């Protein structure tokens, strides 16, 4: 990704993220959390509140299920969120995020030219960029609706920047049935490069069992949370995740093609917030139902390969100012 436009967009995002350091939405298939709480984060509506974050994920070696090789990856993401109150019940926010993904794919002796392992072994680092705006509003009855959208760029280094850009739309509604239960439905729509437009439903559920236990939707998944104290929460989370990116033109089997990495991470997580400024969270678990799909530049299938379950860990550090 070496065009002037790519450099102009990437540089300020990366500088802000690394200099400042919540978990960003870098790929809309991988929506981590839609924030629909419209309470003020700074106690007034006089200006913006900023939250910076730095996130890393390491996934250990996992075998392709046909023994054609091993698959692993590492990811580093940084970003900044700006939010402010709008009127008495609204909240507007903008997310800037940038990241790098390094895929480590090693073909075995049984790998053949054109399969997922042989093509994947040639992957260069992948750059991810996103700019997403969101507006949420909470009614007097406690019901919440949200709407947003933005642009994204996911591409292998060296890919034409213009071929890595697509758009995303988000929207939804959450209805307060009682003090303990809120239900609703959201949707995300994304124009996935050369593939078909992706439409993903986002269930909106929040059930407070008691002062310690709660169940809440997070992206395309659920989170079971235990509030150990005002500072510490932990529990179990499982959700669908997917990353799609453009290849450069150096791949003999898939020049300027498109890759989608799908998986279902299930993990134990913990969040520690010692004060109103800083939060540290981590996850350890397994990547289930992995798949690596590779399409040509016209959106036709080249190969698709399932990936066995592997272990992963991640950590996110964020702070507000």
N, C-alpha and C positions, 0 to 999 in steps of 0.2 A: 504494500500500500504506500506508494511513493509519490503520489501526485501532490501538488501544492495545496489543493483543497483538503486532502486527508491530513496533511501536516498542520494546516491552519486550524482544523477542528480538533485534532488529537492533542496538540501541545497544551492548550490552556486547560483541557480537562484533566490530563495526566498531572500537570503541575499542581493544579488545585487539589486533586485527590491525594497525591503523595505528600504535599506540604501540610495538609490539614488532617488527613487520614480519616449503619443501618445496612443494611444489606441491599445492594443496588439491583435494579432491574436492568441487566445487561442484554438479555435476550428475552423477548416477550413470551416465548414458549416456556421460559424459566421464571415466571412471575413468582417472586418469593413471598410478597405480602402487599396487599392493597390497603393503604392506610385510610380509613374512613372516619377516624375519630376527629371531630371538628373542634375539640376543646383547645383553647389557646395554649401554646407551648411556652409563652413568656409572660402570660398574665395580662397582656394588653394587645390591642390591634394597631399599635403605633408603628410597627415596622417588621422586617423579616427576622426570622430565627434561622440560623444555619446549623446544619448537622453534617459533619465530615466523617468519612468511613474508610477503612482499609480492610480488605477481605482476602483470605488465601484458602485454597483447597488443594489437598494432595490425595490422589487416588492411587492405591497400590496396584501392582501387576495383577491382571485378570486374564484368563485364557479366552480366546475365541472358542466357541463351543464345538467347532470342527477341528480344533488343534492346529490351526494354520498360523498361530502366533500368540503373542501377548500384547495386552493393551493397558496403558496407564496414562495419566495426565496430571498436570499441575496448573493451577490458575491463580492469578493475582489480579485483584480489581480494586479500584479506588474511585471515590466519588464525593459529591457534595450535594446536599439537599437544601433548598431555600423555601421556607413556608411562612405564610402570614395569614392572619384572620381577615375575613371579608365580611363586614357587617357583624351582626350578633351571632350568626349561626353557621357561617361558611368558612372554609379553609382552602387556600390556594397554595400549591406547592410545585416546584420545578426540580427535577433530578438530572444532574450531569454525572455520567459515569464513563470510565475507561478501564480497559483490562487487557491482559495478555494471557493466552492459553498455550501451553506447551504439551503437545501430544507425543508420547513415547511409545511407539508401536514397533515391535520386533517380530518379523516373520520367522516361522519355523521352517524346517527342512521340507515340510509338505505344502508350504505356500506356493502358489502359482501366480504368474503375471496376470494382473487384472483383478485379483481378489482384494478384499478389504485390507488385509495385512500388508500386502506388497504396495498398494497405493498409499495406505496410511503411513508406511515407513518413510515416505517422502514429504510428509506434511512439514511445512515451516511453521513458525509461531503464528498464532492467530490473534489479530487485534480486534477488540470489541469496543464499540462506542455507542452511547445512547443519550438522547435528550428528550425527556418526557415531562409533560405538564399535567397536573391533576387538580380538579376542583371537587370538593365534597361539601355537602350541606346537611345539617341535622335539624329536623323539624322540632316544634315544641313538644310533640308527642314522643320524641326520641327516635323516630325513623330516620334513616340516612340514605342518601343517594350520592353517587359520584360519577364523574365523567372525565375523560382525559385522552391524550394521544401524543404522538411524537414520531421521531425518526430514529433509525438504528443503522449501524454499519458493522457487519461482522465479516472479516476477510483475512485470508492468509496474507502474510507480508509479501508484497509484490503483486497482489491482485489489483486490478483497476478499481480505484475507489468508487467510481460511478456505478460499477456492477455489484457493489457490496451493500448498497443503501436500499432499505425498504421502510414501510411505515407501520404504525400500530395504533389501534383505537381501543379504549377501555371504557366500560360503563357498567353500572349496576345499581341495585337497590337492596337495602336491608331493613326489614320490618321488625319493630320491637313488639313481641307478643306479651312479654312480661318483664319484670325486673331481672329475671334470670335467663331469658331466652330471646335471641334475635335470629331471624332466618331471612334469606333472600337469595338473589341470583345476580351474578355479574357475567360479563362476557369480554373476551379479548379477541380482536380480529387483526391478523397480520398478513401482509403481502409478501410471502416468503420467497424472495429472489425468483428463481425459475420454477419453483414448485407451486402447487395449488395454494390459494389463499387459505390460511389456517384460521379456523374458528374454534375457540376453546371456551367452554362454560366454566365459570368461576363460582362455585357454591359459596354462599355467605351464611355461615353458621357460627353463633357464639352462645354457648350454654355454660352458665356458671352453676356448678353443682353445689358448692358451698364456698366458704371464704378461703379454702385451700385449693380445691380442684376446679378446673374448667376445661372445656373442649371447644376448639375454635378452628375454623377453616383457615388455611394459609396457602395461597395460590391454588393449584389443583391438588389439594391434599388436606390432611387434618393434623392438628397438634393437640396432644394431651398434656396439660400443664399443671404442675404442682407449685404453689406459692409457698416456699419454705420460710421466707421472711420478706420484709419490704425491699431488701437488696437482692435476694436470690430467688430465681425461678428455675425449674428444670422439669424435664419430661421426655416424651417420645414424639417424634414427628415423622411423617411419611408423605411424600408428594411426587407428582410426575414432573420431570424436568427434561428439557431439550435445548440443544444448541445447534444452530444452523449457520454455516459460513461458506464464503466463496473461495474457491481455489484459484491460484494463479495459472499462467499458461505454460508452466514448465512440466506438467504431468502428462506423460505420454498417453496414459489410459483415460485421463479425465481432465484435459486442458480447460481451464475456466469453468469447471464443473461446480457442483454444490454438495456439501457434506452435512448430514444431520446426525448428531450424537444424542440418542435418547436413553433415558434411564429413570429408575425410581429409587431415589435415596431414602432409606429408612434409618433413623438414627436416634440415639440418646443425645439430648442437648441440655445446655445450661446457660443461663443469662445472669450476669452479675452487674448490678448498677449501684455502686457505692454512694453516688450522689446524682444530682440532676444533670450533670454535665457529661459524664463518661459512662459507657456501657461496654462490657466485654462478653461475647458469646462464643460458644464452641459447639461442634457436633462431632460425634464419632459413630460410625455405623457401616452399613453395607449398601453398595450400589447394585440394585436388583434389576432384572429384565433389561439389561443393556443391549443396545443395537447401534451399529454403525452403518449408515446408508449413504451411498455415493451415487449421484446423478450426473449426467452430462450437461452441457451448457443449454440443451433444449429441454431439460427436465425429464429425460428418459433414464430409467434405471440402468446402472452399470453393475452394481453389486450391493448386496445387503447381508450383513453378518451379525448374528447374535453374540453377546458377550456374557461370559459367566459372571457370577456375583463376585465382587471385589470389595475390599475394605477401603474406607476413606475417612479423612478427618478435615475439619475446617475451623477457622477462627476468624471472628470479625471484631474489630475495635472501632467504636464510634464516639464522637463527642460533639456537644452542642456549644455554640458560642453566640 
